[in-house]
Amino acid sequence: MFSRWRVPGCYALVFIAFMIGCARSVEDGSPNEGRTARSTAEKASSSLVLADLNGRAISPAEDAGTKAVALVFVLPDCPICNAYIPALNRLHEEFSPRGVTLALVHADPETTTEKAKAHASEFQIQCPVAIDAGQRWVKKAGATTAPEAAVFSARGELLYRGRIDDQYAGLGKRRTVVTSHDLRDALEAILAGKPVPQSRTEAVGCPIPK
């Protein structure tokens, strides 16, 4: 009689040990689940690929040599956007050899390829130009004003968003001397492996249509 009751007791102990082991396994699996979530987020970020007007891809994590991607959201009929194009051409020429992709992104969903090409030709835009027809990158950056810059790391992390510089104090208020080169400073910090001095600034320009 006694031996018959010991066997179930042993099984009960085994069952309890099994349940404890399962609980520990779930706890031990949490970091892996976190890594999987981060990996999924990174893949989702890198899947948001823009194509320039020539069909070339513009995206973080697409090129091993890319250290940062700077997107400047523009509207073709915004005078402040067009006034900045020479400065953006210079930034493209300076930072492109250093691993930075700088591109102008048309933020108005109604901008056609033909209009974007005509705009690029008229203002002699030297950097890549893309159309964010679905406003996926506009939403990812949180951009509301054109021109507004958004700088992403090679992993797709937003490191800077805001004005190009402080040339405009407001609509119709243009300074004669630029004292703060915010986009340039952000790129220099990223290339040096340092935190961006001021990761958020207020852009002045035309509202991006929704």
FENRATA-V751020 format. One record per residue. RES is the residue in three letters. SS is DSSP state (A for helix, B for strand, O for the rest). Layout:
res=RES ss=SS
res=RES ss=SS
//
This chain:
res=MET ss=O
res=PHE ss=A
res=SER ss=A
res=ARG ss=A
res=TRP ss=A
res=ARG ss=A
res=VAL ss=A
res=PRO ss=A
res=GLY ss=A
res=CYS ss=A
res=TYR ss=A
res=ALA ss=A
res=LEU ss=A
res=VAL ss=A
res=PHE ss=A
res=ILE ss=A
res=ALA ss=A
res=PHE ss=A
res=MET ss=A
res=ILE ss=A
res=GLY ss=A
res=CYS ss=A
res=ALA ss=A
res=ARG ss=A
res=SER ss=A
res=VAL ss=A
res=GLU ss=A
res=ASP ss=A
res=GLY ss=A
res=SER ss=A
res=PRO ss=A
res=ASN ss=A
res=GLU ss=A
res=GLY ss=A
res=ARG ss=A
res=THR ss=A
res=ALA ss=A
res=ARG ss=A
res=SER ss=A
res=THR ss=A
res=ALA ss=A
res=GLU ss=A
res=LYS ss=A
res=ALA ss=A
res=SER ss=A
res=SER ss=A
res=SER ss=O
res=LEU ss=O
res=VAL ss=O
res=LEU ss=B
res=ALA ss=B
res=ASP ss=B
res=LEU ss=O
res=ASN ss=O
res=GLY ss=O
res=ARG ss=O
res=ALA ss=B
res=ILE ss=B
res=SER ss=O
res=PRO ss=O
res=ALA ss=O
res=GLU ss=O
res=ASP ss=O
res=ALA ss=O
res=GLY ss=O
res=THR ss=O
res=LYS ss=O
res=ALA ss=B
res=VAL ss=B
res=ALA ss=B
res=LEU ss=B
res=VAL ss=B
res=PHE ss=B
res=VAL ss=B
res=LEU ss=O
res=PRO ss=O
res=ASP ss=O
res=CYS ss=O
res=PRO ss=A
res=ILE ss=A
res=CYS ss=A
res=ASN ss=A
res=ALA ss=A
res=TYR ss=A
res=ILE ss=A
res=PRO ss=A
res=ALA ss=A
res=LEU ss=A
res=ASN ss=A
res=ARG ss=A
res=LEU ss=A
res=HIS ss=A
res=GLU ss=A
res=GLU ss=A
res=PHE ss=A
res=SER ss=A
res=PRO ss=A
res=ARG ss=A
res=GLY ss=O
res=VAL ss=B
res=THR ss=B
res=LEU ss=B
res=ALA ss=B
res=LEU ss=B
res=VAL ss=B
res=HIS ss=B
res=ALA ss=O
res=ASP ss=O
res=PRO ss=O
res=GLU ss=O
res=THR ss=O
res=THR ss=O
res=THR ss=A
res=GLU ss=A
res=LYS ss=A
res=ALA ss=A
res=LYS ss=A
res=ALA ss=A
res=HIS ss=A
res=ALA ss=A
res=SER ss=A
res=GLU ss=A
res=PHE ss=O
res=GLN ss=O
res=ILE ss=O
res=GLN ss=O
res=CYS ss=O
res=PRO ss=B
res=VAL ss=B
res=ALA ss=B
res=ILE ss=B
res=ASP ss=O
res=ALA ss=O
res=GLY ss=O
res=GLN ss=O
res=ARG ss=A
res=TRP ss=A
res=VAL ss=A
res=LYS ss=A
res=LYS ss=A
res=ALA ss=A
res=GLY ss=O
res=ALA ss=O
res=THR ss=O
res=THR ss=B
res=ALA ss=B
res=PRO ss=O
res=GLU ss=B
res=ALA ss=B
res=ALA ss=B
res=VAL ss=B
res=PHE ss=B
res=SER ss=B
res=ALA ss=O
res=ARG ss=O
res=GLY ss=O
res=GLU ss=O
res=LEU ss=B
res=LEU ss=B
res=TYR ss=B
res=ARG ss=B
res=GLY ss=B
res=ARG ss=O
res=ILE ss=O
res=ASP ss=O
res=ASP ss=O
res=GLN ss=O
res=TYR ss=B
res=ALA ss=B
res=GLY ss=B
res=LEU ss=O
res=GLY ss=O
res=LYS ss=B
res=ARG ss=B
res=ARG ss=O
res=THR ss=O
res=VAL ss=O
res=VAL ss=O
res=THR ss=O
res=SER ss=O
res=HIS ss=O
res=ASP ss=A
res=LEU ss=A
res=ARG ss=A
res=ASP ss=A
res=ALA ss=A
res=LEU ss=A
res=GLU ss=A
res=ALA ss=A
res=ILE ss=A
res=LEU ss=A
res=ALA ss=O
res=GLY ss=O
res=LYS ss=O
res=PRO ss=O
res=VAL ss=O
res=PRO ss=O
res=GLN ss=O
res=SER ss=O
res=ARG ss=B
res=THR ss=O
res=GLU ss=O
res=ALA ss=O
res=VAL ss=O
res=GLY ss=O
res=CYS ss=B
res=PRO ss=B
res=ILE ss=O
res=PRO ss=O
res=LYS ss=O
//
